[in-house]
Amino acid sequence: MVFSKKSIPFFIAILIAFLPLNGKATTQDTVAVKKEVIVVEKKEVKDEATEKQEKIDEVIGHHVLDGHSFTLFADEAEKAHYGFSLPIILWDNGIQLFTSSKFHNGESIAESNGNYYFLHHEKIYKTDATGKLNTELVEGEVHVTNAQPLDFSITKGVLTIIVVALLMLLLFVSLAKSYAKNGGISSGVGRFFEPIVLYVRDEIAIPNIGEKHYKKYMSFLLTIFFFIWFLNIFGLTPLGINVTGNIAVTAGLAIITYLITTFTAKKDYWMHIFWMPGVPVPMKIILAPIELLGTIIKPFSLMIRLYANIFAGHIVLMSLVALMFIFHNWVGSSMSFLLSFAISLIEILVALLQAYIFTMLSALYFGAASEEHHHEEAHH
């Protein structure tokens, strides 16, 4: 083939024109590979972040929720938990008794008298020898549908309540004995608690109930004050105890307050609820159910106030502690530590404040129930 001098520049121009297309294809391939690498890296980072978040949620849940075993600390590398097991008491065709060690921290099936049980998120479900759990999806959440036996187990919350009760018994029995031995003068540990007892009497009970009726309520007011206070202090320890942040416990305390108020109330208290003096009859009919509802709302507010404040405080504190493990620099971790320390100091004050508020409001309700009204219906 013979090429003329004029055709050579033509072929060179075509070659130059096709060079960018080849370069463009190579660049696109390189960009595509880089994008794939970036996507893989992002996926790995996301998986690592998700795994870390799940571990943090698990630790926070372990701290704020009740448990069937008392775990002091755990080794994630060896998947070992150090603590002690607690008794499991179930009612399932009779009483089933065994220890929580059979569950191996929720990894094994527990067998008792031919029955099989599985521990899932600190709830005990009945299953078979294979440990099968039936689940269903409800509003995007997975729920276990296996039958649940009646659970009367000694959980770590129940154990803490027993410990606090025994501690209070020892403290105040020794305080009472010191009064008898020293002619009305306290000694030992009682010297610290005597001013608090006097404060509850002189600043809470007498002003809100009255000198005539306060004595019959003093035992309950003192018990509820120190009980809530001690439990709140135990909740600030790293033992994973959150008794007063359990709504079942606060509901029980509020119900006791409601029952005492109801069964010690005088007739004037009920008359002002069902048939208020000095109010027109139509208004009495309208206001009676509202006032009756108010007697239920009062203990309900006691329950929610104590539960919400303590539970929220634990969540905030644990979240700040978790930030120290999320930040990868000393500035963020140091700030998280300082914030956690500051919140811990505030929580110590809140522990005492919540005990004071619960006791104060209970005394107010008792005072309203025992108050005597001197009026004549005919004068209104």
KEDO-82374 format. One record per residue (C-alpha): residue number from 1; residue in one letter; x, y, z. Coordinates in nm, 4 decimals. Each point is the difference from the previous one (the first is absolute). Layout:
residues N
{node NUM 'a' {X Y Z}} ...
end
This chain:
residues 380
{node 1 'm' {0.0000 0.0000 0.0000}} {node 2 'v' {0.1314 0.3408 -0.0952}} {node 3 'f' {-0.0672 0.3051 0.2219}} {node 4 's' {0.0337 0.3437 -0.1382}} {node 5 'k' {0.1465 0.2871 0.2004}} {node 6 'k' {-0.3480 0.1517 0.0323}} {node 7 's' {-0.1496 -0.3168 0.1520}} {node 8 'i' {0.2585 -0.0270 0.2806}} {node 9 'p' {-0.1259 0.3092 0.1889}} {node 10 'f' {-0.3548 -0.1349 -0.0387}} {node 11 'f' {0.0840 -0.3309 0.1742}} {node 12 'i' {0.1939 0.1823 0.2711}} {node 13 'a' {-0.3054 0.2194 0.0685}} {node 14 'i' {-0.2283 -0.3069 0.0301}} {node 15 'l' {0.2484 -0.1652 0.2388}} {node 16 'i' {0.0121 0.3107 0.2184}} {node 17 'a' {-0.3798 0.0189 -0.0016}} {node 18 'f' {-0.0345 -0.3582 0.1320}} {node 19 'l' {0.2642 0.0343 0.2732}} {node 20 'p' {-0.2292 0.1920 0.2401}} {node 21 'l' {-0.2687 -0.2679 -0.0351}} {node 22 'n' {0.2445 -0.2646 0.1081}} {node 23 'g' {0.1224 0.2190 0.2861}} {node 24 'k' {-0.3586 0.0752 0.1017}} {node 25 'a' {-0.0846 -0.3690 0.0204}} {node 26 't' {0.3081 -0.0632 0.2112}} {node 27 't' {-0.0892 0.2909 0.2296}} {node 28 'q' {-0.3578 -0.1262 0.0380}} {node 29 'd' {0.1259 -0.3435 0.0945}} {node 30 't' {0.2353 0.1526 0.2583}} {node 31 'v' {-0.2766 0.2145 0.1459}} {node 32 'a' {-0.2322 -0.3015 0.0154}} {node 33 'v' {0.2624 -0.1992 0.1888}} {node 34 'k' {0.0576 0.2883 0.2396}} {node 35 'k' {-0.3744 0.0305 0.0613}} {node 36 'e' {-0.0212 -0.3713 0.0769}} {node 37 'v' {0.2889 0.0337 0.2473}} {node 38 'i' {-0.1696 0.2993 0.1653}} {node 39 'v' {-0.3290 -0.1886 0.0258}} {node 40 'v' {0.1747 -0.2998 0.1559}} {node 41 'e' {0.1838 0.2258 0.2459}} {node 42 'k' {-0.3210 0.1791 0.0929}} {node 43 'k' {-0.1737 -0.3342 0.0507}} {node 44 'e' {0.2802 -0.1188 0.2291}} {node 45 'v' {-0.0110 0.3260 0.1978}} {node 46 'k' {-0.3777 -0.0217 0.0219}} {node 47 'd' {0.0138 -0.3598 0.1209}} {node 48 'e' {0.2616 0.0923 0.2599}} {node 49 'a' {-0.2061 0.2968 0.1185}} {node 50 't' {-0.3164 -0.2106 0.0125}} {node 51 'e' {0.1763 -0.2708 0.1991}} {node 52 'k' {0.1361 0.2570 0.2447}} {node 53 'q' {-0.3456 0.1604 0.0372}} {node 54 'e' {-0.1563 -0.3404 0.0680}} {node 55 'k' {0.2574 -0.0688 0.2717}} {node 56 'i' {-0.0662 0.3390 0.1585}} {node 57 'd' {-0.3766 -0.0609 -0.0071}} {node 58 'e' {0.0552 -0.3403 0.1587}} {node 59 'v' {0.2095 0.1464 0.2820}} {node 60 'i' {-0.2515 0.2793 0.0655}} {node 61 'g' {-0.2860 -0.2503 -0.0052}} {node 62 'h' {0.1891 -0.2241 0.2418}} {node 63 'h' {0.0382 0.2927 0.2398}} {node 64 'v' {-0.3528 0.1449 -0.0068}} {node 65 'l' {-0.2016 -0.3232 -0.0312}} {node 66 'd' {-0.0518 -0.2752 0.2548}} {node 67 'g' {0.1791 -0.3321 -0.0345}} {node 68 'h' {-0.0209 -0.3616 0.1129}} {node 69 's' {0.3703 -0.0152 0.0858}} {node 70 'f' {0.2361 0.2415 0.1699}} {node 71 't' {0.2873 0.0722 -0.2388}} {node 72 'l' {0.2821 0.2059 0.1477}} {node 73 'f' {0.2046 0.0283 -0.3189}} {node 74 'a' {0.0457 -0.1847 -0.3291}} {node 75 'd' {0.2885 -0.0870 -0.2316}} {node 76 'e' {-0.1202 0.0542 -0.3575}} {node 77 'a' {0.3099 -0.1608 -0.1525}} {node 78 'e' {-0.0538 -0.3302 0.1814}} {node 79 'k' {-0.3793 0.0471 0.0220}} {node 80 'a' {0.0209 -0.0620 0.3742}} {node 81 'h' {-0.2235 0.1545 0.2679}} {node 82 'y' {0.1126 0.0307 0.3599}} {node 83 'g' {-0.2608 0.0220 0.2736}} {node 84 'f' {-0.2454 -0.2349 0.1667}} {node 85 's' {-0.3235 -0.1659 -0.0959}} {node 86 'l' {-0.3375 0.0633 0.1601}} {node 87 'p' {-0.2915 -0.2355 0.0730}} {node 88 'i' {-0.2602 -0.0463 -0.2727}} {node 89 'i' {-0.3522 -0.0611 0.1325}} {node 90 'l' {-0.2636 -0.0748 -0.2641}} {node 91 'w' {-0.3605 -0.1152 0.0200}} {node 92 'd' {-0.0600 -0.2363 -0.2913}} {node 93 'n' {-0.2111 -0.3027 0.0876}} {node 94 'g' {0.1451 0.0300 0.3467}} {node 95 'i' {0.3014 0.1796 0.1428}} {node 96 'q' {0.3198 -0.0242 -0.2036}} {node 97 'l' {0.3169 0.0768 0.1965}} {node 98 'f' {0.3513 0.0307 -0.1417}} {node 99 't' {0.2781 0.2572 -0.0261}} {node 100 's' {0.0671 0.2461 -0.2801}} {node 101 's' {0.3346 -0.1692 -0.0681}} {node 102 'k' {-0.1902 -0.2520 -0.2141}} {node 103 'f' {-0.0652 0.2740 -0.2546}} {node 104 'h' {0.3735 0.0781 -0.0384}} {node 105 'n' {-0.0820 0.3696 -0.0498}} {node 106 'g' {-0.2764 -0.0725 -0.2499}} {node 107 'e' {0.2053 -0.2358 -0.2185}} {node 108 's' {-0.1434 -0.3327 0.1187}} {node 109 'i' {-0.3351 -0.1639 0.0675}} {node 110 'a' {-0.0944 -0.0732 0.3609}} {node 111 'e' {-0.1772 -0.3262 0.0797}} {node 112 's' {-0.2144 -0.0556 0.3095}} {node 113 'n' {-0.2224 -0.3038 0.0581}} {node 114 'g' {-0.0293 -0.0669 -0.3720}} {node 115 'n' {-0.0773 0.3630 -0.0840}} {node 116 'y' {0.2314 0.2142 -0.2117}} {node 117 'y' {0.0504 0.3738 0.0367}} {node 118 'f' {0.1944 0.2624 -0.1907}} {node 119 'l' {0.1161 0.3404 0.1247}} {node 120 'h' {-0.0477 0.2722 -0.2618}} {node 121 'h' {0.0534 0.3676 0.0890}} {node 122 'e' {-0.0417 -0.0899 0.3690}} {node 123 'k' {-0.3399 -0.1592 -0.0642}} {node 124 'i' {-0.0516 -0.3722 0.0486}} {node 125 'y' {-0.1887 -0.1855 -0.2738}} {node 126 'k' {-0.1132 -0.3601 -0.0125}} {node 127 't' {0.1478 -0.1967 -0.2874}} {node 128 'd' {0.0960 -0.3533 -0.1027}} {node 129 'a' {0.3269 -0.1909 0.0136}} {node 130 't' {0.1208 0.1773 -0.3150}} {node 131 'g' {-0.0526 0.3451 0.1492}} {node 132 'k' {-0.2269 0.1148 -0.2832}} {node 133 'l' {-0.1512 0.3462 0.0380}} {node 134 'n' {-0.3045 0.0976 -0.2014}} {node 135 't' {0.0059 0.3623 -0.1117}} {node 136 'e' {-0.2233 0.2427 -0.1829}} {node 137 'l' {0.0601 0.3425 -0.1489}} {node 138 'v' {-0.2151 0.2720 0.1561}} {node 139 'e' {0.0479 0.3566 -0.1253}} {node 140 'g' {0.3546 -0.0718 -0.1081}} {node 141 'e' {0.0984 -0.1677 0.3288}} {node 142 'v' {0.0546 -0.3687 0.0631}} {node 143 'h' {-0.2075 -0.1439 0.2861}} {node 144 'v' {0.0351 -0.3451 0.1520}} {node 145 't' {-0.3317 -0.1852 0.0166}} {node 146 'n' {0.1050 -0.2918 0.2225}} {node 147 'a' {-0.1913 -0.0466 0.3238}} {node 148 'q' {0.1430 0.1692 0.3092}} {node 149 'p' {-0.0325 -0.1714 0.3393}} {node 150 'l' {-0.0705 0.2087 0.3092}} {node 151 'd' {0.3373 0.1297 0.1126}} {node 152 'f' {0.0621 0.0429 0.3754}} {node 153 's' {0.3782 -0.0090 -0.0302}} {node 154 'i' {0.2407 0.1838 0.2293}} {node 155 't' {0.1408 0.2475 -0.2512}} {node 156 'k' {0.2838 0.2415 0.0686}} {node 157 'g' {-0.2604 0.2706 0.0694}} {node 158 'v' {-0.1772 -0.2163 0.2568}} {node 159 'l' {0.3333 -0.0936 0.1549}} {node 160 't' {0.0919 0.3681 0.0318}} {node 161 'i' {-0.3337 0.0745 0.1681}} {node 162 'i' {0.0656 -0.2788 0.2526}} {node 163 'v' {0.3525 0.1312 0.0663}} {node 164 'v' {-0.1263 0.3574 0.0502}} {node 165 'a' {-0.2773 -0.1226 0.2314}} {node 166 'l' {0.2495 -0.1923 0.2143}} {node 167 'l' {0.2387 0.2965 0.0019}} {node 168 'm' {-0.2765 0.2335 0.1184}} {node 169 'l' {-0.1063 -0.2501 0.2647}} {node 170 'l' {0.3519 -0.0255 0.1414}} {node 171 'l' {0.0602 0.3767 -0.0084}} {node 172 'f' {-0.3193 0.1069 0.1709}} {node 173 'v' {-0.0116 -0.2851 0.2506}} {node 174 's' {0.3488 0.1031 0.1099}} {node 175 'l' {-0.1160 0.3631 0.0130}} {node 176 'a' {-0.2955 -0.0960 0.2208}} {node 177 'k' {0.2257 -0.2059 0.2297}} {node 178 's' {0.2453 0.2883 0.0336}} {node 179 'y' {-0.2865 0.2224 0.1184}} {node 180 'a' {-0.0898 -0.2542 0.2676}} {node 181 'k' {0.3587 -0.0468 0.1165}} {node 182 'n' {0.1066 0.3657 0.0061}} {node 183 'g' {-0.3119 0.1609 0.1396}} {node 184 'g' {-0.1415 0.1347 -0.3254}} {node 185 'i' {0.3365 0.0849 -0.1598}} {node 186 's' {0.1019 -0.1691 -0.3241}} {node 187 's' {0.3404 -0.1557 -0.0545}} {node 188 'g' {0.1964 -0.1637 -0.2777}} {node 189 'v' {-0.1397 0.0113 -0.3527}} {node 190 'g' {-0.3317 0.1202 0.1391}} {node 191 'r' {0.1484 0.3455 0.0564}} {node 192 'f' {0.0018 0.0534 -0.3756}} {node 193 'f' {-0.3608 -0.1099 -0.0544}} {node 194 'e' {-0.1561 0.1631 0.3073}} {node 195 'p' {-0.0061 0.3548 -0.1505}} {node 196 'i' {-0.1659 -0.1391 -0.3148}} {node 197 'v' {-0.2664 -0.1765 0.2070}} {node 198 'l' {-0.0671 0.3228 0.1876}} {node 199 'y' {-0.0147 0.1934 -0.3274}} {node 200 'v' {-0.2621 -0.2359 -0.1429}} {node 201 'r' {-0.2026 0.0405 0.3183}} {node 202 'd' {0.0333 0.3765 0.0507}} {node 203 'e' {0.0130 0.1241 -0.3608}} {node 204 'i' {-0.2116 -0.2523 -0.1903}} {node 205 'a' {-0.2422 -0.1867 0.2268}} {node 206 'i' {-0.1119 0.2619 0.2540}} {node 207 'p' {-0.0460 0.2976 -0.2411}} {node 208 'n' {-0.1991 -0.2057 -0.2534}} {node 209 'i' {-0.1960 -0.2378 0.2230}} {node 210 'g' {-0.0254 0.1857 0.3288}} {node 211 'e' {0.1197 -0.0742 0.3501}} {node 212 'k' {-0.3199 -0.1844 0.0853}} {node 213 'h' {0.0233 -0.2729 -0.2683}} {node 214 'y' {0.3598 -0.0098 -0.1248}} {node 215 'k' {0.1223 -0.2782 0.2313}} {node 216 'k' {-0.2035 -0.2769 -0.1628}} {node 217 'y' {0.1587 0.0816 -0.3375}} {node 218 'm' {0.3593 0.0471 0.1182}} {node 219 's' {0.1038 -0.3649 -0.0352}} {node 220 'f' {-0.1049 -0.0075 -0.3645}} {node 221 'l' {0.1491 0.3401 -0.0836}} {node 222 'l' {0.3363 -0.0901 0.1526}} {node 223 't' {-0.0001 -0.3403 -0.1684}} {node 224 'i' {-0.0862 0.1376 -0.3439}} {node 225 'f' {0.2553 0.2810 0.0259}} {node 226 'f' {0.2993 -0.2173 0.0903}} {node 227 'f' {-0.1145 -0.2859 -0.2234}} {node 228 'i' {-0.0106 0.2168 -0.3134}} {node 229 'w' {0.3171 0.1854 0.0960}} {node 230 'f' {0.2051 -0.3165 0.0585}} {node 231 'l' {-0.1279 -0.1622 -0.3197}} {node 232 'n' {0.0860 0.3114 -0.1999}} {node 233 'i' {0.3527 0.0005 0.1433}} {node 234 'f' {0.0434 -0.3698 -0.0837}} {node 235 'g' {-0.1114 0.0850 -0.3538}} {node 236 'l' {0.2983 0.2332 -0.0413}} {node 237 't' {0.2479 -0.2802 0.0601}} {node 238 'p' {0.1477 -0.1924 -0.2966}} {node 239 'l' {-0.1857 -0.3172 0.1044}} {node 240 'g' {-0.2760 0.0448 -0.2580}} {node 241 'i' {-0.2798 0.0615 0.2515}} {node 242 'n' {-0.2960 0.2165 -0.0956}} {node 243 'v' {-0.2822 -0.0849 0.2399}} {node 244 't' {-0.1782 0.3358 0.0255}} {node 245 'g' {0.0314 0.0332 -0.3777}} {node 246 'n' {-0.2328 -0.3002 -0.0260}} {node 247 'i' {-0.3599 0.1128 -0.0411}} {node 248 'a' {-0.1302 -0.3117 0.1789}} {node 249 'v' {0.1875 0.1019 0.3166}} {node 250 't' {-0.1142 0.3632 -0.0098}} {node 251 'a' {-0.3549 -0.1185 -0.0708}} {node 252 'g' {0.0117 -0.2184 0.3110}} {node 253 'l' {0.1194 0.2898 0.2159}} {node 254 'a' {-0.2691 0.2297 -0.1420}} {node 255 'i' {-0.2714 -0.2618 0.0591}} {node 256 'i' {0.1026 -0.0302 0.3661}} {node 257 't' {-0.0277 0.3789 0.0364}} {node 258 'y' {-0.3431 -0.0102 -0.1652}} {node 259 'l' {-0.1246 -0.2795 0.2272}} {node 260 'i' {0.1188 0.1739 0.3167}} {node 261 't' {-0.1625 0.3252 -0.1121}} {node 262 't' {-0.3257 -0.1763 -0.0870}} {node 263 'f' {-0.0381 -0.2131 0.3131}} {node 264 't' {0.1068 0.2679 0.2498}} {node 265 'a' {-0.2025 0.2825 -0.1544}} {node 266 'k' {-0.2654 0.1652 0.2157}} {node 267 'k' {-0.3593 0.0557 -0.1078}} {node 268 'd' {0.0689 0.3674 -0.0711}} {node 269 'y' {0.2500 -0.1093 -0.2661}} {node 270 'w' {-0.2595 -0.2115 -0.1798}} {node 271 'm' {-0.2697 0.2608 0.0441}} {node 272 'h' {0.2155 0.2580 -0.1777}} {node 273 'i' {0.0449 -0.2464 -0.2844}} {node 274 'f' {-0.3549 -0.1283 -0.0526}} {node 275 'w' {-0.2124 0.2847 0.1408}} {node 276 'm' {0.1977 0.3218 0.0442}} {node 277 'p' {-0.1532 0.2448 0.2493}} {node 278 'g' {-0.1044 0.3397 -0.1285}} {node 279 'v' {-0.0174 -0.1084 -0.3651}} {node 280 'p' {-0.3267 -0.0049 -0.2000}} {node 281 'v' {-0.1464 -0.3456 -0.0474}} {node 282 'p' {0.0500 -0.0144 -0.3814}} {node 283 'm' {0.3667 0.0893 0.0467}} {node 284 'k' {0.0352 -0.2648 0.2706}} {node 285 'i' {-0.1173 -0.2640 -0.2465}} {node 286 'i' {0.2487 0.1198 -0.2621}} {node 287 'l' {0.2979 0.0435 0.2325}} {node 288 'a' {-0.0408 -0.3249 0.1968}} {node 289 'p' {0.1401 -0.2328 -0.2705}} {node 290 'i' {0.2795 0.2498 -0.0726}} {node 291 'e' {0.1018 0.0104 0.3662}} {node 292 'l' {-0.0190 -0.3779 0.0195}} {node 293 'l' {0.2249 -0.0268 -0.3035}} {node 294 'g' {0.2402 0.2407 0.1716}} {node 295 't' {0.0532 -0.2497 0.2822}} {node 296 'i' {0.1358 -0.2455 -0.2600}} {node 297 'i' {0.2034 0.2569 -0.1927}} {node 298 'k' {0.1934 0.1003 0.3128}} {node 299 'p' {0.1676 -0.3388 0.0585}} {node 300 'f' {0.0395 -0.0388 -0.3765}} {node 301 's' {0.2051 0.3206 -0.0062}} {node 302 'l' {0.2124 -0.1372 0.2853}} {node 303 'm' {0.0693 -0.3131 -0.2014}} {node 304 'i' {0.0904 0.1776 -0.3249}} {node 305 'r' {0.2097 0.2741 0.1624}} {node 306 'l' {0.2315 -0.2370 0.1848}} {node 307 'y' {0.0268 -0.2486 -0.2878}} {node 308 'a' {0.0597 0.2579 -0.2748}} {node 309 'n' {0.2612 0.2023 0.1888}} {node 310 'i' {0.2076 -0.2971 0.1086}} {node 311 'f' {-0.0263 -0.1898 -0.3289}} {node 312 'a' {0.0820 0.3067 -0.2102}} {node 313 'g' {0.2949 0.0845 0.2236}} {node 314 'h' {0.1482 -0.3474 -0.0487}} {node 315 'i' {-0.0472 0.0151 -0.3767}} {node 316 'v' {0.1700 0.3409 -0.0231}} {node 317 'l' {0.2899 -0.1058 0.2212}} {node 318 'm' {0.0593 -0.3272 -0.1852}} {node 319 's' {-0.0231 0.1756 -0.3375}} {node 320 'l' {0.2669 0.2496 0.1039}} {node 321 'v' {0.2235 -0.2836 0.1171}} {node 322 'a' {-0.0538 -0.1734 -0.3357}} {node 323 'l' {0.1221 0.3099 -0.1842}} {node 324 'm' {0.3471 -0.0602 0.1440}} {node 325 'f' {0.0177 -0.3217 -0.2049}} {node 326 'i' {-0.1436 0.1583 -0.3134}} {node 327 'f' {0.2420 0.2923 -0.0254}} {node 328 'h' {0.3412 -0.0948 -0.1349}} {node 329 'n' {0.1857 0.3016 0.1383}} {node 330 'w' {0.0965 0.1161 0.3458}} {node 331 'v' {-0.1964 0.3257 -0.0278}} {node 332 'g' {-0.3399 -0.1645 -0.0498}} {node 333 's' {0.0648 -0.2736 0.2559}} {node 334 's' {0.1182 0.2535 0.2582}} {node 335 'm' {-0.3102 0.2137 -0.0523}} {node 336 's' {-0.2220 -0.3067 0.0353}} {node 337 'f' {0.1757 -0.0946 0.3226}} {node 338 'l' {-0.0444 0.3479 0.1464}} {node 339 'l' {-0.3680 0.0074 -0.0964}} {node 340 's' {-0.0526 -0.3478 0.1482}} {node 341 'f' {0.1671 0.1075 0.3229}} {node 342 'a' {-0.2160 0.3146 0.0202}} {node 343 'i' {-0.3202 -0.1966 -0.0672}} {node 344 's' {0.1017 -0.2543 0.2658}} {node 345 'l' {0.0233 0.2768 0.2589}} {node 346 'i' {-0.3399 0.1312 -0.1070}} {node 347 'e' {-0.1454 -0.3520 0.0227}} {node 348 'i' {0.1148 -0.0244 0.3622}} {node 349 'l' {-0.2065 0.3087 0.0724}} {node 350 'v' {-0.2916 -0.1342 -0.2050}} {node 351 'a' {0.0101 -0.3269 0.1995}} {node 352 'l' {-0.0677 0.1937 0.3208}} {node 353 'l' {-0.2373 0.2473 -0.1654}} {node 354 'q' {-0.2283 -0.2689 -0.1414}} {node 355 'a' {-0.0250 -0.1681 0.3406}} {node 356 'y' {-0.0894 0.3366 0.1527}} {node 357 'i' {-0.2641 0.0791 -0.2659}} {node 358 'f' {-0.1685 -0.3403 0.0296}} {node 359 't' {-0.0114 0.0300 0.3800}} {node 360 'm' {-0.1197 0.3604 -0.0087}} {node 361 'l' {-0.2860 -0.0708 -0.2425}} {node 362 's' {-0.1028 -0.3090 0.1970}} {node 363 'a' {-0.0172 0.2149 0.3138}} {node 364 'l' {-0.2141 0.2544 -0.1869}} {node 365 'y' {-0.2454 -0.2720 -0.1024}} {node 366 'f' {-0.0118 -0.1356 0.3563}} {node 367 'g' {-0.0576 0.3502 0.1327}} {node 368 'a' {-0.2927 0.0561 -0.2368}} {node 369 'a' {-0.1488 -0.3369 0.1003}} {node 370 's' {0.0270 0.0603 0.3762}} {node 371 'e' {-0.0954 0.3684 0.0004}} {node 372 'e' {-0.3114 0.0886 0.1972}} {node 373 'h' {-0.2279 0.2683 -0.1455}} {node 374 'h' {-0.2245 0.2046 0.2265}} {node 375 'h' {-0.2900 0.1302 -0.2050}} {node 376 'e' {-0.3758 -0.0127 -0.0131}} {node 377 'e' {-0.1717 -0.0927 -0.3227}} {node 378 'a' {-0.2851 0.2385 0.0790}} {node 379 'h' {0.2328 0.2991 0.0224}} {node 380 'h' {0.1047 -0.0317 -0.3672}} 
end
